[in-house]
């Protein structure tokens, strides 16, 4: 069954390029393309795609507001959204992740990483480009004025071990290889981390790790 993707970018050449790239991938089908956030919101509600691939800076409604309306904390059936942008240390990126985005990529990420991010989002996972994960999250963690929330239960030693590579942008398979455990065990620890931290996805887990100075 194919993953249905909605693209939103205000540059026609970028929309066309992304659509061609994704349509060439097996089991990915681009079902719509929007030129601004307002159109992205309308198409998302109309087409009900599996994943949204949104730029941040768009007219009428930016990618952050579109993400908040489609994937924010108050949304009962959030759309998995991957943010794609040319700005690797843009303050708006952090806002988009806080608004509920499940991934963050640069536009020069390449087809392999882009496809991986789309599939991760569709599977309920999340991916941030490893090249910018640490810089992005640490920079904005330092700007936080309120103290980070405390976990509902203390983290186990193994959960602390899993937490660090998650915050570094590693995938479940990469974490499994690094810690010599199975990917399913990584998933179980990640699920426990999300429950204890009240996080909706691994992006929020990574953000918490940076906010608490673990990275």
N, C-alpha and C positions, 0 to 999 in steps of 0.2 A: 504494500500500500504506500503510495507516494506521500511525501510531506508537502503540503500546500503552503506556499510562501507569498506574503504580500510585501512589496518593496516600496519604500517612501524616500524619495530624494528629489530636491528641486532642480537638479541638473539632468537634462534629458540624456546626455551621453553616458552619465553614470547609471541612470536607471536602465538604459538599454544594455550596457555592458554587464551589469549585475544579472539582469534577466537572462542574457545569453549564456553567461557563465554557469548560473544555477540550473537552467533548463538542460544543459549538457551533462549534468550529473545524474546518475541513476537514482531513481526514487525521490527526486525533488521536482516539483512542478510550480512554476511561478503563476499565480492565479490573478494577480493584479499589480498595478504600479501607480503610485500617487505622487503628485508634484508638490504637495504641501501637507502639513500635519492635519488640517481639517479634512482634506480628501482621504487621508490615510485612516482617520477615525471612521469616516462614513463607509469606506470600503471594508474595513475590518469588521464592522457590525453587519454589513451586508453579505460579505463573502465567507465570514468565519474561517479564516485561514488557520493553519496549525502554528505558524511562526510569522512574526513581523520582522523585517529587516529595515530599520529606520535610521535616517541621518538625523543629526541634532539640529542643525541650523536650517530651518525651512520657513517660508513665509506663512502668514495667516495663523498658523499654530506650530510651534516648534516641536521637535521630537520628544522633549522632556514632558510637555503637557500632554501630548498624544499618548506617551507611555503611561503617564499617571492615570489617564482616563481609561486605558485599556488593561493596565496591569498593576495599578496601585493597590495599597493595602485594603481599600474598601471595596475592591472589585471581587465579586463572588466567583467568577469564572475568568481569571486573568489570561490574557494572550501572552504566550512566551515571546519576548521581544529582544532582538539583538541589535545593539547600537553600532553603527558603522560610521566613522568620521575621519577627517584628515587631521584632527587635533588630538595629539596623544597626551597632552597635559592640560586639557581644557576644563575649567571649573564646571562647565555644564555637564561633563561626563559623569562626575560624581553625583550630580543632581539626578541624572537619568538612572543611575544604578539605585539610588535611594528611592526613585519613583517606581522601581519594580523591574527594570530591565534585567534580562538573564545573561547578557553577554556584552562584551565591548571589543570591537576590532578596529584597526586602522584600515583605510581603504586600500593600502598596499599590502594587506595581509596575505594575498595569494589565494588561489582557489581551494587548496587543501585545507587551510585553516578556516576559511569561510564556510566551507561545506561541513567541517567538523563542528563549528559553532552552531550552524543551523540544526544539525542532527542532535547535538547535545541539548539544545533548547526544546526540540520536539520530544525528547526523551525525559523532559523534566529536570534536566541538568543545566549547568551554566558554564560558560567559558569566557575568560578574559584573555586577550592576547598576552602570552607570557612575557613578551618583550617590554610591556608597559605595566604589567600588574603591580609589581613592587613599587615602582616610581609613582604611579597614579594613586594607589591606595595610601601609601605612606605620606605623600604630600598632603592629602586631604584629611588624613587622620590627625595630623599635627594641627590642622585648622579647626578641629572640633572643639567647641566651647563647653558642651555638656559631657559629664562623665559617661563612659560606656556602660551599658546595662550589664548586670551580673547574671551569670547562668543560673537557671532554676535549680540545678544540681551541680556539684563539683565535677569537673572533667576528669576522666580517667587518664592514666599515663599514656595509654595507646591513643586515646582521642587527641591528646596534646600532640602526639607524634604525627597523626594524620592531619591535624589542623595546620601545621607549618607548610607542608607542600601544597595544600589547598590554597593557602594564602599566597603562594608563589606562582600560582597559575597552572600547576600540574594537573593532568587528567587522572581519572581513576586508575587507568592501566599503568600510567607512569608512577603513581603513588604505590600501587601494588608491587611493582618491580623494585622500587626503592626500598620498601619496608619488608619485602619478602613475604607478602601476604596475598590473598586472592582478591581480584576486583570486587567480588561480592562482599568480602569482609570490609573493604574500603567503603562500599556503599552503606553497609550496616553502621559503621562508625560515623559516617557523614550524616546519616539519618538521625543518629543519636545526638550529634553535635547540633543539628538544626533544631531538634526538639528542645534541647537544654538552653539554647541561645535564643529561641523564639525567632529563628531565621527562616525565611521562605525558600532560600536557595543557597548554593555554595558561594555566590557573590557576597551575600550578606555575612556568611561565615568568614570569608576572607577579610571583609571590611572590619569585622569585630576583632580579628586577630591583629590587624594593624592598629586599631583604635586602642587596644589594650597593651600595645608595645611588645607583642610577641615576635614581631618581625623587626 
